[in-house]
Amino acid sequence: MPRLLSAGYRVRVLARDPARAAAFPWGGDVEVVRGDATDAEAVREAVDGVDVVSYLIHSMGGGKDFENTDRRAARTVAEAAAAASVSRIVYLGGLHPLDTPLSPHLRSRVEVGEILLASGVPTLVLQAGVVIGSGSASFEMVRHLTDVLPYMPAPKWVRNHIQPIAVRDVLHYLLGAARVAPNVNRAVDIGGPDVLRYGQMMNGYALEAGLHQRPIASLPVLTPRLASHWVNLVTPIPKAIARPLVESLQNDCVVKDRAVDDLIPRPEGGLMPYRAAVKLALRRVNDDAIETSWQDAEVSGVPSDPLPSDPDWAGRLVYTDIRTMHTTANAAQLWSVIEGIGGENGWYSSPLLWAIRGWMDRLVGGVGLARGRRSRSVVTVGDALDFWRVEAIEPGRLLRLRAEMKVPGGAWLELRATPEGDEARFDQRALFFPTGLAGRLYWLAVLPFHGLIFSGMARRITAAAEHVQREDPEPRSEAGRIAPEVPEVETVGG
C-alpha cells in the first residue's frame, strides 16, 4: 500500500474488517470496501471503476477445504473483473516445477493463476519461491528452526534446490506489473540471484544471526505430515500453515527462465542476495519495524464475532472474572504496560500456567503462545497477541482481546486504564460465553487456575506501572511505549 500510494495510484481495498485496514498508517489514504473475496456483491463493488486488480490472497491456513475456497474466490474475482472491464489483474502465485505432481498448496496456487489467466482480463502471474523478509511465514520457519535447534534432523527435502527472493524484490515486481503492456497475459517466474538447498538457507541465516552453522541430517522417515508436526512443535508457525509450506518444499523450485526481465526491469542495484535479505529482515525485527506479518492472519475454526454489548447478554449464560486495582501510577504509565502485554513481555502472572495453556492449545491444533506479537511496542486493531486478537483499542484507555485458542465457546479479555486525579484505576474483565455442556465443564475445570492467573495479572500490571513511574515519572502519554521488565516480579510468560 505505501508503495502504490507513493507511486501516485488511488487505491481501493477489499477487507473483511475495515477497522483493520484503517489501523495502518496508510488507512486514511485508501478507500475501503467491506467484504470477502468469495462475496460476489462486495467484489463487484470493489472492482467497479478499477484499472488494476492486485490479487494477493490465499487460504492455505483456512482448513482442509482451502482449495475449494481458493477456487471460489478466484472465480468470483475473475468474473467481476471481466464484467467491470478491468484492464489488468496481477497475481502473486508460487514457483513450481513442471510435469511433476504438486502439493495441494502449490496445486491450488497454480489453479488460481489459470482461472485468472482465463478470465478475459489481461493477467500477469508472478510465480515466486520462498519469500525472505520480516513477517514472512517462510522466513519465520527458517529463523525459528535455526535458532532453536543446534542439530537439525530434517526430511530429505532439505537437499532440494530453492530460489528464494527478498520481499523488497517481490514488491518491486508487483508494482511494475501494473505497468506492463496491455496485451500481456501469461505467467512468469521471479526469484533472487541465489539457488540454494534448504539446509544452506538455514546455515546462511545462522551466519547472519551470529550463530554456529547447524549440522543437518536428512531422514527419509520424516514425511510431510510428521515434519509439519515438528515445525509446529518448535516454531510459532501453526500446523495449518506449516503443513502446506513443508509440502511445497518436496520438489526443486527454481526459476525456469528470466522472461520477466523483458516485461519489468530489475530493481536498481540488482536483485538482493539471500544473505542480504536475511540481514535486512533481522534488522527490521530488531528495530521493531515489521510492517505486516503472517501472525496477524485470521485463524480458521475459531469464533470471530465481536463481543456483544452488555444489554445483549440478557438471557445468555456468561462467566466473568472481574478485577479492579488502584495504582499510584498515572493512566499514561498504566497504559504503557497494558499496551506492551504479550509476546516477549508475557502476561504478568504465572508464566508456567500460561506456558502449559499454550502447549495445550498447540496440541489440539491451535496457535498457542509462541505466535507472539508483530510489534514489541504498539498494538492496533487486528493484531495478534499470542493466542489473542486485538478486537478493540481506545489508546490510553481500553484494550479488548478476543481469544483465538481452541475453547468450547467465545472468550474475551478487557484491560482498562482510568484516570483518578494524578493516579489511576486498573480494571480487568475476562468473559466467557460457553457453548453447550462442554463449555460449562471447561470453565469449571479452569476456574481454580483463573484465580491464580487473573489475580496475579492485576497485581503485577499495576506493579509494573508503578515501576514505570519510578523510572520515568513523566512518560509520554501517546501510544508506543513498552513496559520495562519489573525486577521484583516475573513478567515474562511462556
Sequence and secondary structure as in RCSB ss.txt:
>XXXX:A:sequence
MPRLLSAGYRVRVLARDPARAAAFPWGGDVEVVRGDATDAEAVREAVDGVDVVSYLIHSMGGGKDFENTDRRAAR
TVAEAAAAASVSRIVYLGGLHPLDTPLSPHLRSRVEVGEILLASGVPTLVLQAGVVIGSGSASFEMVRHLTDVLP
YMPAPKWVRNHIQPIAVRDVLHYLLGAARVAPNVNRAVDIGGPDVLRYGQMMNGYALEAGLHQRPIASLPVLTPR
LASHWVNLVTPIPKAIARPLVESLQNDCVVKDRAVDDLIPRPEGGLMPYRAAVKLALRRVNDDAIETSWQDAEVS
GVPSDPLPSDPDWAGRLVYTDIRTMHTTANAAQLWSVIEGIGGENGWYSSPLLWAIRGWMDRLVGGVGLARGRRS
RSVVTVGDALDFWRVEAIEPGRLLRLRAEMKVPGGAWLELRATPEGDEARFDQRALFFPTGLAGRLYWLAVLPFH
GLIFSGMARRITAAAEHVQREDPEPRSEAGRIAPEVPEVETVGG
>XXXX:A:secstr
 HHHHHTT   EEEES HHHHHTSTTGGGSEEEE  TT HHHHHHHHTT SEEEE    TTS TTHHHHHHHHHH
HHHHHHHHTT SEEEEEEE   SSS   HHHHHHHHHHHHHHTSSS EEEEEE SEESTT HHHHHHHHHHHH S
SEEE GGGGSEE  EEHHHHHHHHHHHTTS TT  EEEEE  S  EEHHHHHHHHHHHTT     EEE TT  HH
HHHHHHHHHSS  HHHHHHHHHTTSS B     GGGGTS   TT    HHHHHHHHHHHHHTT     GGGS  T
TS       GGGGTTS  EEEEEEEEESS HHHHHHHHHT SGGGTTSS HHHHHHHHHHHHHTT   GGG BS 
SS   TT EETTEEEEEEETTTEEEEEE S  SEEEEEEEEEEEETTEEEEEEEEEEEE HHHHHHHHHHHHHHH
HHHHHHHHHHHHHHHHHHHHH SS  SSS       TTS     
